[in-house]
Amino acid sequence: MKDVGAWGRTEGDSGKKAGKWVRGEDDNVEEKEEESDEARLALYVYEYLLHVGAQKSAQTFLSEIRWEKNITLGEPPGFLHSWWCVFWDLYCAAPDRRETCEHSSEAKAFHDY
């Protein structure tokens, strides 16, 4: 019988089961990366809410996720909004959507390359 880790991970497993990380020898690294990713996303959502003028929603969001760290906001419009605009421009410039969606010449050139 194989020896399994504390959360059922056997030697050679990739570290994922059913979409969730399981405990293994690299726990600290995986947990820190996951926490860092979650914290970064939470910060971007909070920043977006503030930049669009939804202060009450932003405060509610922080209380619901139990945020306890200090927050330093980026310049408007914020990372999440900027990322979305780039994504949407590239999405609209795809060959099958070019005729129905407005897009930049740069996004079209990206797809044509």
C-alpha positions as CSV (number, residue, x, y, z in Angstrom):
1,M,0.0,0.0,0.0
2,K,1.3,3.5,-0.9
3,D,2.0,6.0,1.8
4,V,-0.2,9.0,1.4
5,G,0.4,12.5,2.7
6,A,-1.7,14.2,5.3
7,W,-4.4,15.2,2.8
8,G,-4.2,12.1,0.5
9,R,-1.4,13.1,-1.8
10,T,0.7,10.2,-3.0
11,E,4.2,10.4,-4.4
12,G,4.0,11.6,-8.1
13,D,0.7,13.4,-7.7
14,S,0.6,16.8,-9.3
15,G,-0.6,18.5,-6.2
16,K,-4.1,19.1,-7.4
17,K,-7.2,17.1,-6.7
18,A,-10.7,18.2,-7.7
19,G,-9.5,21.7,-8.4
20,K,-8.1,22.3,-5.0
21,W,-4.5,22.2,-3.7
22,V,-3.9,19.4,-1.4
23,R,-1.3,19.3,1.3
24,G,2.2,18.0,0.4
25,E,5.8,18.7,0.8
26,D,5.6,22.1,-1.1
27,D,2.7,23.4,1.1
28,N,4.3,26.6,2.2
29,V,5.2,27.7,-1.4
30,E,1.8,26.7,-2.9
31,E,-0.2,28.3,0.0
32,K,1.8,31.5,-0.2
33,E,1.3,31.8,-4.0
34,E,-2.4,31.0,-3.7
35,E,-2.8,33.5,-0.8
36,S,-0.8,36.1,-2.8
37,D,-3.0,35.6,-5.9
38,E,-6.2,35.8,-3.9
39,A,-5.0,39.0,-2.1
40,R,-3.9,40.6,-5.4
41,L,-7.3,39.9,-7.0
42,A,-9.1,41.2,-3.9
43,L,-7.0,44.4,-4.1
44,Y,-7.8,44.8,-7.8
45,V,-11.6,44.4,-7.2
46,Y,-11.5,46.8,-4.3
47,E,-9.5,49.3,-6.3
48,Y,-11.9,49.0,-9.2
49,L,-14.9,49.6,-7.0
50,L,-13.4,52.7,-5.5
51,H,-12.3,54.1,-8.9
52,V,-15.9,53.8,-10.3
53,G,-17.3,55.5,-7.3
54,A,-18.8,52.5,-5.4
55,Q,-17.3,53.3,-2.0
56,K,-20.1,51.5,0.0
57,S,-19.7,48.4,-2.2
58,A,-15.9,48.5,-1.8
59,Q,-16.2,48.7,2.0
60,T,-18.8,45.9,2.1
61,F,-16.5,43.8,-0.1
62,L,-13.6,44.3,2.3
63,S,-15.7,43.4,5.3
64,E,-17.1,40.3,3.6
65,I,-13.6,38.9,2.8
66,R,-12.3,40.0,6.2
67,W,-9.5,42.1,4.8
68,E,-7.1,43.2,7.6
69,K,-4.1,44.6,5.6
70,N,-3.4,48.2,4.7
71,I,-4.2,49.1,1.1
72,T,-2.3,51.3,-1.3
73,L,-4.4,52.2,-4.4
74,G,-2.9,52.6,-7.8
75,E,-3.7,55.4,-10.2
76,P,-7.1,55.5,-11.9
77,P,-8.6,53.7,-13.7
78,G,-6.8,50.8,-11.9
79,F,-5.3,47.5,-13.0
80,L,-8.5,45.6,-13.4
81,H,-10.2,48.1,-15.6
82,S,-7.0,48.6,-17.7
83,W,-6.7,44.8,-18.1
84,W,-10.3,44.5,-19.1
85,C,-10.0,47.1,-21.8
86,V,-7.0,45.4,-23.3
87,F,-8.7,42.0,-23.2
88,W,-11.9,43.4,-24.8
89,D,-10.0,45.2,-27.5
90,L,-8.2,42.0,-28.4
91,Y,-11.4,39.9,-28.2
92,C,-13.2,42.3,-30.5
93,A,-10.3,42.3,-33.0
94,A,-10.5,38.6,-33.5
95,P,-11.1,37.8,-37.2
96,D,-14.6,36.3,-36.6
97,R,-15.7,39.5,-34.6
98,R,-14.1,42.3,-36.5
99,E,-17.2,43.3,-38.5
100,T,-19.5,43.5,-35.5
101,C,-17.2,44.8,-32.7
102,E,-15.2,48.1,-32.5
103,H,-11.5,47.5,-32.0
104,S,-8.1,49.3,-32.3
105,S,-5.7,48.9,-35.2
106,E,-3.1,47.6,-32.7
107,A,-5.4,44.8,-31.6
108,K,-6.1,43.9,-35.3
109,A,-2.4,43.9,-36.0
110,F,-1.8,41.6,-33.1
111,H,-4.2,39.0,-34.5
112,D,-2.9,39.5,-38.1
113,Y,0.7,38.9,-37.0
